[in-house]
Amino acid sequence: MTTKNILALAAGLALTAVASQPALAQKKGAAAAAPAAGGNIVQGLGVASFDAVIANSNAFKTAETQRQTTFKAQFDQAQTRQTALNAQIKPLIDKFNADRQGGKVAQAALEQQAGSIQQIQENGKAELQRILQPVGLSQAYVNEQIEDKLNDAVKAAMTKKGVSILISPDAILAVNGGAYNLNQDILNELNTAIPSAQLVPPAGWEPRQVREQRAQAAAAQGQAAPAAGAPATQPSGR
C-alpha cells in the first residue's frame, strides 16, 4: 500500500476541520492551462479553478514532496499498522463468509461476528488517524498559507488581463478554446507571492475553521454570560 492509499484511509486526519479542506490531492495532476490567444471572446470575462491553481503551485508541489521525507516515520508506522490490521481482519472475514454460506450458523451469531469485524475496522481507522495526525495538520497548514496569498494573486492576474468577472469552470456548460482561462496567470502570481511554504506548523497550531469555531463559541458565551448573570427583576412593591 502506498502512502497515498494510507492517507486516503485516514481522510479527515487529526481534526474534523482538516477534512473540510479542498480535495487538492485529487487535482494535483490537473493542468493549469495557459490562456490561448485569438477567437471571439467576451471582454472582461475569465474562468479559473482555484483548486487546480493551488494544486499546481510550486509551494504545494514542493510540500507534497518534502512531506514524504519529513513524515516518513509516520508513514512507515501507518503502513506497518495497516498491514497488521489486514492480517487480523482477513481470517475473521473469511470465517464470516464461510459461516454465512454454510447456512449452519445462526443469524444472531453472524451479526455478532460482523459487529466484531466492524469494531476492529473502526478502531483501526481511528488509530491510523492518530498516527497520521501530524501529516494532516501539515497539509492544512500548507494549504492555508497558500490560500492566504491566493486572493491577491487572483486580483493581480485579473488586473493584468483586464478581467472584471471571474467564474468557476463548474458554473459554465462549455467554453471554446482557452481564451478565458486565467489559471496560468493566477498561478504565475501565486508562485511569485509564495514560492514555498512552511511544512510543519508551530506547536498548538489549529486549522482556520477550528479557530473560527472557537472564536464563535467564545463570542456566544460572552453574549450569554450577562444574560445568565443578570439580577432577577425586583417586585414593584405595589
Helices and strands as residue ranges (DSSP letters): H 3-9, H 16-19, G 24-27, E 45-47, H 50-55, H 58-70, H 72-102, H 107-131, H 133-161, E 165-167, G 169-171, H 183-193, H 208-229
